[in-house]
Amino acid sequence: TCFIIFSNFKSIGCFCDNYESYFCRNANEWYNIVLAVVTDSLEPHLMEAVVLENIYNETARQVIDITGHDGGNCGEYLELFHIGDTLIFAIHETE
C-alpha cells in the first residue's frame, strides 16, 4: 500500500518546541547585544551587519554575519529585513 498526500500548507522542518518568540526572553547573560546596520544579504538565510554600538557584553567584531532560518534551525526569517535596516541583535559569538 502506498499513500501520497498532497497539501497546500507550508511546513517547517525545525525542532523549536521550546523556542520563545520574544526577544527579551531569549536574550540571556551570555549573549552579546549589539545595535547594527544590515550591509549585505549574502544568501536568503545569511546577512552581514556592521556593529554601531555594543549594548551588553561587548564584542570586538566590527562586522557580524547573522544566520537566519535555514529550514533546520530556529533562526529568524531574514527576508523580513533589508539592507540599511538598523536592528538590535542578540548574538552568540563563534570562531
C-alpha beads as a LAMMPS data file, in Angstrom:
LAMMPS data file: protein, C-alpha beads

95 atoms
94 bonds

1 atom types
1 bond types

-500.0 500.0 xlo xhi
-500.0 500.0 ylo yhi
-500.0 500.0 zlo zhi

Masses

1 110.0

Atoms # bond

1 1 1 0.000 0.000 0.000
2 1 1 1.277 3.429 -0.904
3 1 1 -0.185 6.720 0.286
4 1 1 0.609 10.015 -1.390
5 1 1 -0.549 13.098 0.460
6 1 1 -0.771 16.470 -1.232
7 1 1 -1.067 19.562 0.896
8 1 1 -1.064 23.268 0.220
9 1 1 0.085 24.041 3.771
10 1 1 3.582 25.333 4.368
11 1 1 5.539 23.243 6.853
12 1 1 8.700 23.901 8.783
13 1 1 11.333 21.229 9.341
14 1 1 12.918 22.559 12.514
15 1 1 12.509 21.432 16.089
16 1 1 11.827 24.611 18.024
17 1 1 9.277 23.377 20.526
18 1 1 10.956 25.241 23.422
19 1 1 11.614 28.375 21.385
20 1 1 10.363 31.619 22.900
21 1 1 9.439 34.184 20.256
22 1 1 10.035 37.283 22.412
23 1 1 13.456 38.916 22.057
24 1 1 13.960 39.775 25.743
25 1 1 13.033 36.269 26.906
26 1 1 15.582 34.719 24.547
27 1 1 18.447 37.137 25.179
28 1 1 20.279 35.942 28.257
29 1 1 23.501 36.886 30.023
30 1 1 25.891 35.061 27.677
31 1 1 24.728 36.829 24.513
32 1 1 26.291 39.965 23.061
33 1 1 23.588 42.577 22.493
34 1 1 24.511 44.999 19.709
35 1 1 22.969 47.725 17.600
36 1 1 23.935 47.063 13.984
37 1 1 23.022 48.098 10.456
38 1 1 22.433 45.471 7.752
39 1 1 25.013 45.954 4.984
40 1 1 24.625 42.887 2.775
41 1 1 22.326 39.965 2.092
42 1 1 24.698 37.091 1.370
43 1 1 22.112 34.317 0.937
44 1 1 18.403 34.013 1.779
45 1 1 19.331 32.856 5.302
46 1 1 22.578 34.815 5.819
47 1 1 23.191 38.543 6.144
48 1 1 26.057 40.813 7.111
49 1 1 25.798 43.731 9.531
50 1 1 28.155 46.396 10.874
51 1 1 28.129 46.915 14.639
52 1 1 27.260 50.516 15.525
53 1 1 27.137 50.132 19.301
54 1 1 27.763 47.454 21.918
55 1 1 24.828 47.401 24.322
56 1 1 25.707 44.432 26.547
57 1 1 28.728 42.057 26.648
58 1 1 30.942 43.966 24.256
59 1 1 32.162 42.289 21.090
60 1 1 35.405 43.262 19.372
61 1 1 33.955 42.447 15.967
62 1 1 33.019 45.311 13.699
63 1 1 31.277 43.148 11.095
64 1 1 28.999 40.247 12.019
65 1 1 27.325 37.549 9.951
66 1 1 23.783 36.686 11.002
67 1 1 22.448 33.227 10.225
68 1 1 18.687 33.113 9.987
69 1 1 16.187 30.320 9.488
70 1 1 17.547 27.770 7.027
71 1 1 14.879 25.086 7.383
72 1 1 16.708 23.167 10.106
73 1 1 17.277 25.684 12.858
74 1 1 15.147 28.162 14.790
75 1 1 16.572 31.358 13.323
76 1 1 14.598 34.391 12.245
77 1 1 13.302 34.694 8.685
78 1 1 15.785 37.224 7.288
79 1 1 13.608 38.045 4.286
80 1 1 11.802 40.450 6.630
81 1 1 14.873 42.705 6.803
82 1 1 16.610 44.843 4.188
83 1 1 19.994 46.442 3.546
84 1 1 20.118 49.669 5.553
85 1 1 17.840 48.437 8.387
86 1 1 19.199 49.238 11.856
87 1 1 18.415 46.433 14.310
88 1 1 19.264 45.185 17.791
89 1 1 20.800 41.710 17.700
90 1 1 21.416 39.181 20.462
91 1 1 24.394 37.304 19.068
92 1 1 26.286 34.264 20.245
93 1 1 29.860 34.628 19.051
94 1 1 31.511 31.704 17.345
95 1 1 35.011 31.292 15.973

Bonds

1 1 1 2
2 1 2 3
3 1 3 4
4 1 4 5
5 1 5 6
6 1 6 7
7 1 7 8
8 1 8 9
9 1 9 10
10 1 10 11
11 1 11 12
12 1 12 13
13 1 13 14
14 1 14 15
15 1 15 16
16 1 16 17
17 1 17 18
18 1 18 19
19 1 19 20
20 1 20 21
21 1 21 22
22 1 22 23
23 1 23 24
24 1 24 25
25 1 25 26
26 1 26 27
27 1 27 28
28 1 28 29
29 1 29 30
30 1 30 31
31 1 31 32
32 1 32 33
33 1 33 34
34 1 34 35
35 1 35 36
36 1 36 37
37 1 37 38
38 1 38 39
39 1 39 40
40 1 40 41
41 1 41 42
42 1 42 43
43 1 43 44
44 1 44 45
45 1 45 46
46 1 46 47
47 1 47 48
48 1 48 49
49 1 49 50
50 1 50 51
51 1 51 52
52 1 52 53
53 1 53 54
54 1 54 55
55 1 55 56
56 1 56 57
57 1 57 58
58 1 58 59
59 1 59 60
60 1 60 61
61 1 61 62
62 1 62 63
63 1 63 64
64 1 64 65
65 1 65 66
66 1 66 67
67 1 67 68
68 1 68 69
69 1 69 70
70 1 70 71
71 1 71 72
72 1 72 73
73 1 73 74
74 1 74 75
75 1 75 76
76 1 76 77
77 1 77 78
78 1 78 79
79 1 79 80
80 1 80 81
81 1 81 82
82 1 82 83
83 1 83 84
84 1 84 85
85 1 85 86
86 1 86 87
87 1 87 88
88 1 88 89
89 1 89 90
90 1 90 91
91 1 91 92
92 1 92 93
93 1 93 94
94 1 94 95
